[in-house]
Amino acid sequence: MAARTDLNESRDIKGYAANIDGVANVIEAVRQAGSVQRTVFASSRLVFEIGYLPKSETDYRPSTLYGESKIKGELLVRQAADSFGPWVIVRPTSIWGPWFDVPYKKFFQLIGNNRYMHPGRRNPRKSFGYVGNTVHQLEKILEAPMERVNGKTLYMSDYPPIHLRRWADQIQEALGAKPIRTVPLSLLKIAAAMGDAARVVGWREPPLTRFRLNNMITEMVYDTSALESIAGPLPYSVEQGVAVTADWLRNFDNVPKRG
């Protein structure tokens, strides 16, 4: 699971050596151990750009150096598969919950501080995952019969997908924030362009960029049927996950305490 997960590298993929050399090191360690029954490698949905529907597990189309680094990690696993024993690749989509960081921590913070503005009438479906459900899914992958998981590539998210506007409203209600404002998409595109410009001059995490806005408004749904057949019903509903996360933010982060 250990990796460099930010998207800040834009010049040299060597900045993501943990995602490439780190995978090679794990493969070698498993090979030398000789008795490891199953290895789960964490990749990413960003092995192809958002909105693209791949035709196969190796139909790659990255839009970031981070995505390219995760592709290289996947290829190392596939190429060495016969030499180190049973393996599974998981592709987490967008995982949120206590102890998370950018970008979805920022999403909760903006809503909690009454600064989030929803893009027009857009309400795309999103294959996001609450971290408590992700842990449950990983446990089930480790416990499943070998023939059901060996050599598989599984997308990790909650099922069914959430609707972005409904999720935002649930977060607003849980944090006791003001009702979310709706803003024309054209204005948000201008703000996103300004965010890109701010990054050029050194602001590492502006509230909005073109990449982030595109993530917000583009439908992102993955086929989780294989994972669902292995992991079964999820232990947390979206409402429960939002409530736990809101409580964590109030106690551990800079979100106003209301009510």
PyMOL commands that set and color helices and strands:
alter all, ss='L'
color gray80, all
select helices_A, chain A and resi 13-33+45-47+65-79+81-84+104-112+131-143+146-149+164-175+185-200+210-217+225-231+238-252
alter helices_A, ss='H'
color red, helices_A
select strands_A, chain A and resi 39-42+87-92+94-96+117-119+125-126+128-130+153-156+162-163+181-183
alter strands_A, ss='S'
color yellow, strands_A
deselect
rebuild
show_as cartoon
